[in-house]
Amino acid sequence: MAVEEFVRQAALANAYSHNGKAHVGAVLGHVIAKYPKLKSKIPELKKEIEKIVNEVNKLNIKQQEKQLKKIYPEYFKPKEKPKEKELPELPNAIKGKVVMRFEPSPSGPLHIGHAYTLGLNSEYCRKYKGKLILRIGDTNALNIFVPAYKMIPEDAKWVTKNNIWKVVEQSSRIKKYYRVAEELLKRKFAYVCTCNGENWKELMIKSLPCACRDLHPVRQLERWRAMLKGDLEEGKAVVRIKTDLKHKNPAMRDWPALRIQEAKHAKTGKKYRVWPLMNFAVAVDDHDMSITHAIRMKEHRDNELRQKYIYDYLGWKMPTHLYVGAINFKDLKLSTTKTKQAIRDGEYSDWNDIRLPFLRAMKRRGYSPDAFIKYSIEVGPSEADKTVTKKEFFELFDSFNREILEPIANRYFFVPDPKKIDVTGAPAIKEVTAPIHPDKTARRRIKVGKNIWIAMNDFKNYRNKEIRLLDLYNIKLNKKAEFTSKENKEIPRIQWISDDNIDTEVLMPDGKVIKGLAEGNAKKLKIGDIIQFMRFGFCKLDKKDKDKITFAFAHR
């Protein structure tokens, strides 16, 4: 089947199941699921989808149904649930024996970039009934945001659906690092270097050893103790792992493993002054914690080679390493440092400000952990770098979340920017019932009073046209709103509000606040409930006051 033909099928099916209006994001999600190789051509694909969706949305429901039956009759047959995409097999994995880790820095809470790699680790552990360790890499006292110690485990447990086996802080393991360092020094696999940094680099470029390299182990241990006791100043000594001085990559030659840092640590204060660098800590931790598999960004490939020296020297077994490409956003900032400053400056309220791409902000908006998991599985352990715009990412990601919310989110009326209309000639109706959800038998009761409000946009767009007030009756918007009939005809359908209502605000991800009225049934909702305001979008109840409710907007 040609891609264009499938796009038209998907657009018609989406429109037919959503009151005649197809959504580009939903159609895009279906197309990518059918043709995953098109992920690299999303901008061009999206233009074609927009064109077809616009054509489909100009048709009325009956015309859409007729075309759908002609080109996609299978749509109306009972459907088998499609098989969920699965992750490829994990090399060297034994069910029940897999142990993996995810190691973020406590510089801030987790963002959507973290969620991809964390999701892969989590789902592989789930697939193989393994264990996932959340390891907080806090060996650099200058890069610690204290609240992150609490926020990171909360975020990780939420986005993995409680698939974290245990949480470990590297700062609690300093003595273990010291023992390994001393072992390497004793066995001549490491040395304490006190050389001037620039002079040492010049020697390495020439593949020449410095004067410190071949000192006797007794002398090395004396220097090591001087580092620990404070007899050597910060910046004056570093423990280096011996490697091949003729290695083709100068950066691999005698890499640094531990250094002096006098800054007060958030957890240990001034108790320790010698701290491991990332490669040394990771190698020791992976061995001690029996890590079997590690998934990291491919920029860490050289770090695996550095760590292998320690494994070979001490006779340890290396984990199996897998690498993934980066997801580069053209117009989405994921920097914790810049976000911290922006929060201090009052640009954002906190880390859960719904304008931010951090997990706690996404949770506040109504995104499901299952959407993040689905995204990780969909992209998979691919080494290909991906460059996307914020809009492209969210169109695909929203389609995953929409699939999750559609079957469970109850429907309600919300009228943004309400315009009061006087309906003439209407029958006296005190109450109507409407479906709480298209797939549920339960119905909600909506009281009908003297006053009717509709959205200002609908008032402008449907002037001099006949429209249906959903589940109530039909009117024609002339100078006054004139009742026409109760017949459920194929005409535009819009939501409405009567006297039983509540003032409602919706916080939007672009920083705007949309004000309007929600039907009275919304008063019964609880904080955290995720619902769909019809013809508006999915929202999560964020705040509830006596006379007003506030929602965070997720997506359409």
NULUM-987106 format. One record per residue (C-alpha): z, x, y; residue number from 1. Coordinates in steps of 0.5 Angstrom, whole numbers, plus 500, padded with zeros to 3 digits. Each point is the difference from the previous one (the first is absolute). Layout:
N
{{Z,X,Y},NUM}
...
//
This chain:
556
{{500,500,500},1}
{{498,502,507},2}
{{506,502,505},3}
{{497,495,505},4}
{{500,494,495},5}
{{507,502,498},6}
{{503,500,507},7}
{{497,493,501},8}
{{503,497,494},9}
{{507,503,502},10}
{{499,498,507},11}
{{498,493,498},12}
{{506,499,495},13}
{{505,503,505},14}
{{497,495,505},15}
{{501,494,495},16}
{{507,502,498},17}
{{502,500,507},18}
{{498,494,504},19}
{{493,503,501},20}
{{502,506,503},21}
{{499,507,497},22}
{{504,506,502},23}
{{496,507,500},24}
{{506,504,498},25}
{{501,495,494},26}
{{492,501,498},27}
{{501,507,501},28}
{{505,501,495},29}
{{496,496,495},30}
{{494,504,501},31}
{{504,507,499},32}
{{503,498,494},33}
{{493,498,497},34}
{{497,506,503},35}
{{505,506,501},36}
{{495,505,501},37}
{{499,496,507},38}
{{507,503,503},39}
{{496,506,503},40}
{{496,495,504},41}
{{504,495,502},42}
{{498,500,508},43}
{{493,498,498},44}
{{502,495,494},45}
{{505,497,505},46}
{{494,498,505},47}
{{496,497,494},48}
{{506,496,498},49}
{{501,498,507},50}
{{493,497,501},51}
{{500,496,494},52}
{{507,497,501},53}
{{498,498,507},54}
{{494,496,496},55}
{{504,497,495},56}
{{505,498,505},57}
{{495,496,504},58}
{{499,496,494},59}
{{504,493,499},60}
{{504,500,494},61}
{{495,496,496},62}
{{495,505,502},63}
{{504,505,497},64}
{{502,497,494},65}
{{492,498,499},66}
{{498,508,501},67}
{{506,502,495},68}
{{498,495,495},69}
{{493,503,500},70}
{{501,508,500},71}
{{507,500,497},72}
{{501,494,495},73}
{{505,504,497},74}
{{505,499,505},75}
{{502,493,498},76}
{{501,502,493},77}
{{507,501,498},78}
{{501,508,501},79}
{{503,505,496},80}
{{505,505,504},81}
{{497,506,501},82}
{{503,506,497},83}
{{504,504,505},84}
{{497,507,501},85}
{{504,506,497},86}
{{502,507,502},87}
{{496,505,495},88}
{{504,504,495},89}
{{505,505,502},90}
{{498,507,497},91}
{{505,502,495},92}
{{505,494,501},93}
{{504,498,494},94}
{{503,493,501},95}
{{507,500,501},96}
{{500,507,502},97}
{{497,500,507},98}
{{504,502,506},99}
{{497,501,507},100}
{{502,501,507},101}
{{499,498,507},102}
{{502,504,505},103}
{{500,498,508},104}
{{503,504,506},105}
{{506,496,503},106}
{{496,500,507},107}
{{500,493,500},108}
{{499,494,495},109}
{{494,499,496},110}
{{493,498,503},111}
{{494,497,496},112}
{{497,507,499},113}
{{506,501,496},114}
{{499,494,496},115}
{{494,502,497},116}
{{502,506,496},117}
{{507,497,499},118}
{{497,494,497},119}
{{496,504,495},120}
{{506,504,498},121}
{{504,494,499},122}
{{494,496,496},123}
{{499,506,495},124}
{{507,500,499},125}
{{500,492,499},126}
{{494,501,495},127}
{{503,505,496},128}
{{507,498,500},129}
{{502,506,504},130}
{{505,502,505},131}
{{499,501,508},132}
{{504,504,504},133}
{{501,500,507},134}
{{501,507,503},135}
{{502,500,507},136}
{{497,507,503},137}
{{505,502,505},138}
{{501,507,500},139}
{{497,501,507},140}
{{506,498,505},141}
{{495,499,505},142}
{{496,495,497},143}
{{506,495,499},144}
{{500,493,503},145}
{{507,498,497},146}
{{499,492,499},147}
{{494,502,495},148}
{{505,502,495},149}
{{501,492,499},150}
{{493,498,502},151}
{{496,504,496},152}
{{503,497,493},153}
{{500,493,503},154}
{{493,501,501},155}
{{498,503,494},156}
{{504,495,495},157}
{{497,494,504},158}
{{493,503,500},159}
{{500,502,492},160}
{{504,493,498},161}
{{506,504,498},162}
{{497,505,496},163}
{{504,506,503},164}
{{504,503,494},165}
{{505,505,505},166}
{{500,503,507},167}
{{501,507,501},168}
{{501,504,506},169}
{{498,507,500},170}
{{506,502,505},171}
{{505,498,494},172}
{{497,506,495},173}
{{500,506,505},174}
{{504,504,494},175}
{{495,498,495},176}
{{495,504,504},177}
{{504,506,502},178}
{{501,501,492},179}
{{493,500,499},180}
{{499,504,506},181}
{{505,505,497},182}
{{497,500,493},183}
{{493,502,503},184}
{{503,506,505},185}
{{503,503,494},186}
{{494,499,495},187}
{{496,504,506},188}
{{495,493,501},189}
{{503,499,507},190}
{{502,505,506},191}
{{504,499,506},192}
{{495,502,506},193}
{{503,502,507},194}
{{493,503,502},195}
{{497,497,507},196}
{{496,494,499},197}
{{494,503,503},198}
{{500,507,497},199}
{{501,496,493},200}
{{494,496,501},201}
{{496,506,502},202}
{{502,503,493},203}
{{498,494,496},204}
{{493,500,503},205}
{{499,507,497},206}
{{503,498,494},207}
{{506,505,501},208}
{{507,499,498},209}
{{506,500,505},210}
{{506,505,500},211}
{{504,495,498},212}
{{496,498,494},213}
{{502,505,495},214}
{{507,501,501},215}
{{505,500,494},216}
{{503,493,498},217}
{{507,503,502},218}
{{498,501,507},219}
{{496,493,500},220}
{{506,496,498},221}
{{504,504,506},222}
{{495,498,505},223}
{{500,493,497},224}
{{508,499,501},225}
{{499,503,507},226}
{{496,494,501},227}
{{505,495,497},228}
{{506,503,504},229}
{{496,501,507},230}
{{499,507,500},231}
{{493,499,501},232}
{{498,496,506},233}
{{495,494,500},234}
{{493,502,500},235}
{{502,507,497},236}
{{499,499,493},237}
{{497,496,495},238}
{{499,499,492},239}
{{493,501,498},240}
{{497,499,493},241}
{{496,506,497},242}
{{493,498,499},243}
{{493,503,499},244}
{{499,505,506},245}
{{493,500,499},246}
{{499,492,500},247}
{{494,498,503},248}
{{504,495,504},249}
{{505,504,505},250}
{{504,494,501},251}
{{502,500,492},252}
{{503,507,501},253}
{{507,501,499},254}
{{502,493,503},255}
{{506,498,503},256}
{{505,497,496},257}
{{507,500,504},258}
{{502,501,507},259}
{{506,500,505},260}
{{501,494,504},261}
{{506,499,505},262}
{{499,493,502},263}
{{505,495,498},264}
{{498,496,494},265}
{{501,492,501},266}
{{503,500,493},267}
{{503,507,499},268}
{{502,502,507},269}
{{501,508,500},270}
{{501,501,493},271}
{{494,503,498},272}
{{495,505,504},273}
{{495,502,495},274}
{{495,494,498},275}
{{494,499,496},276}
{{493,499,502},277}
{{496,495,497},278}
{{497,503,494},279}
{{506,504,498},280}
{{504,493,500},281}
{{495,496,497},282}
{{499,505,494},283}
{{507,500,499},284}
{{501,493,500},285}
{{494,498,496},286}
{{503,504,494},287}
{{507,498,501},288}
{{498,493,500},289}
{{495,500,494},290}
{{494,498,504},291}
{{494,499,496},292}
{{495,498,505},293}
{{499,501,507},294}
{{495,496,505},295}
{{499,503,507},296}
{{495,500,505},297}
{{495,506,498},298}
{{502,504,506},299}
{{506,502,496},300}
{{495,503,494},301}
{{502,507,503},302}
{{507,499,499},303}
{{499,498,493},304}
{{498,507,499},305}
{{506,503,504},306}
{{505,496,496},307}
{{496,503,494},308}
{{503,507,501},309}
{{507,497,499},310}
{{498,496,494},311}
{{497,506,497},312}
{{506,505,502},313}
{{505,496,497},314}
{{496,497,494},315}
{{500,493,502},316}
{{495,494,499},317}
{{496,498,505},318}
{{499,493,502},319}
{{493,497,499},320}
{{498,499,508},321}
{{495,495,502},322}
{{497,500,507},323}
{{498,494,505},324}
{{496,500,506},325}
{{502,499,507},326}
{{499,493,503},327}
{{498,502,507},328}
{{501,494,506},329}
{{495,501,506},330}
{{505,496,504},331}
{{507,499,497},332}
{{505,504,502},333}
{{505,502,494},334}
{{504,505,503},335}
{{508,499,499},336}
{{501,505,506},337}
{{496,497,505},338}
{{502,493,498},339}
{{508,502,500},340}
{{498,502,508},341}
{{497,494,501},342}
{{506,496,497},343}
{{504,504,505},344}
{{496,499,506},345}
{{500,492,498},346}
{{493,500,499},347}
{{502,497,493},348}
{{506,496,498},349}
{{502,503,494},350}
{{496,503,493},351}
{{499,493,498},352}
{{496,498,506},353}
{{494,496,497},354}
{{495,504,504},355}
{{502,506,496},356}
{{497,502,494},357}
{{507,502,496},358}
{{502,496,494},359}
{{506,497,503},360}
{{495,497,506},361}
{{495,498,494},362}
{{506,496,496},363}
{{502,497,506},364}
{{493,497,501},365}
{{500,497,493},366}
{{496,505,496},367}
{{502,501,493},368}
{{502,506,496},369}
{{494,497,495},370}
{{495,501,505},371}
{{502,508,501},372}
{{500,501,493},373}
{{493,496,499},374}
{{497,505,505},375}
{{503,506,497},376}
{{497,498,493},377}
{{493,498,504},378}
{{499,507,503},379}
{{503,503,494},380}
{{502,508,499},381}
{{493,502,504},382}
{{499,506,503},383}
{{495,498,505},384}
{{503,500,507},385}
{{499,493,503},386}
{{499,499,508},387}
{{501,493,502},388}
{{501,496,507},389}
{{507,496,500},390}
{{495,493,500},391}
{{497,502,494},392}
{{506,502,496},393}
{{504,494,502},394}
{{494,495,498},395}
{{500,503,493},396}
{{508,500,500},397}
{{500,493,502},398}
{{496,498,495},399}
{{504,502,495},400}
{{506,497,503},401}
{{497,494,501},402}
{{499,499,493},403}
{{507,501,499},404}
{{502,495,505},405}
{{495,495,499},406}
{{503,497,494},407}
{{507,500,503},408}
{{500,499,507},409}
{{502,492,502},410}
{{495,497,506},411}
{{503,498,506},412}
{{497,498,507},413}
{{500,504,506},414}
{{497,499,507},415}
{{499,506,504},416}
{{500,499,508},417}
{{501,492,499},418}
{{496,495,504},419}
{{502,493,500},420}
{{495,494,498},421}
{{501,493,501},422}
{{497,496,494},423}
{{497,493,502},424}
{{499,495,495},425}
{{504,503,494},426}
{{503,496,495},427}
{{508,501,500},428}
{{502,505,495},429}
{{507,502,499},430}
{{499,505,495},431}
{{495,504,496},432}
{{500,505,494},433}
{{497,506,499},434}
{{499,505,494},435}
{{505,506,501},436}
{{495,504,496},437}
{{493,499,497},438}
{{502,501,493},439}
{{507,497,500},440}
{{501,492,499},441}
{{506,500,505},442}
{{499,497,507},443}
{{503,501,507},444}
{{502,494,504},445}
{{497,501,508},446}
{{503,495,505},447}
{{495,497,505},448}
{{503,498,506},449}
{{497,498,507},450}
{{497,507,502},451}
{{495,504,497},452}
{{498,508,501},453}
{{495,504,498},454}
{{498,507,501},455}
{{497,501,507},456}
{{494,504,497},457}
{{498,494,495},458}
{{501,495,507},459}
{{494,505,503},460}
{{496,501,494},461}
{{500,493,497},462}
{{498,496,507},463}
{{496,494,499},464}
{{500,501,492},465}
{{504,496,495},466}
{{505,504,496},467}
{{505,498,495},468}
{{508,501,501},469}
{{502,503,493},470}
{{503,495,496},471}
{{500,495,506},472}
{{493,497,502},473}
{{494,501,504},474}
{{499,501,508},475}
{{495,501,505},476}
{{502,505,505},477}
{{497,497,507},478}
{{504,499,506},479}
{{505,497,496},480}
{{501,501,492},481}
{{497,493,497},482}
{{502,498,493},483}
{{493,500,496},484}
{{503,498,493},485}
{{504,502,494},486}
{{495,502,496},487}
{{500,507,497},488}
{{493,502,502},489}
{{497,507,500},490}
{{501,502,507},491}
{{504,506,503},492}
{{508,499,498},493}
{{505,503,505},494}
{{508,500,499},495}
{{504,496,505},496}
{{507,499,502},497}
{{504,494,502},498}
{{507,499,503},499}
{{504,503,494},500}
{{499,507,502},501}
{{503,507,502},502}
{{498,505,505},503}
{{497,506,496},504}
{{498,507,502},505}
{{496,504,495},506}
{{500,508,501},507}
{{493,503,500},508}
{{499,507,497},509}
{{496,502,507},510}
{{507,498,504},511}
{{498,493,502},512}
{{504,494,499},513}
{{497,494,499},514}
{{504,494,502},515}
{{499,493,497},516}
{{503,494,496},517}
{{501,500,493},518}
{{501,493,496},519}
{{508,498,499},520}
{{500,502,492},521}
{{500,507,502},522}
{{507,499,503},523}
{{502,501,492},524}
{{497,506,499},525}
{{505,506,499},526}
{{499,507,503},527}
{{495,504,496},528}
{{496,494,497},529}
{{493,502,500},530}
{{495,494,502},531}
{{493,499,502},532}
{{499,496,507},533}
{{494,496,498},534}
{{493,503,504},535}
{{505,506,503},536}
{{502,504,494},537}
{{506,503,496},538}
{{507,501,504},539}
{{507,502,498},540}
{{506,496,503},541}
{{503,506,504},542}
{{505,496,504},543}
{{503,493,501},544}
{{504,498,506},545}
{{502,493,501},546}
{{494,497,504},547}
{{495,506,498},548}
{{497,503,494},549}
{{497,507,500},550}
{{495,503,495},551}
{{497,506,499},552}
{{492,500,499},553}
{{497,503,493},554}
{{493,499,500},555}
{{495,494,499},556}
//
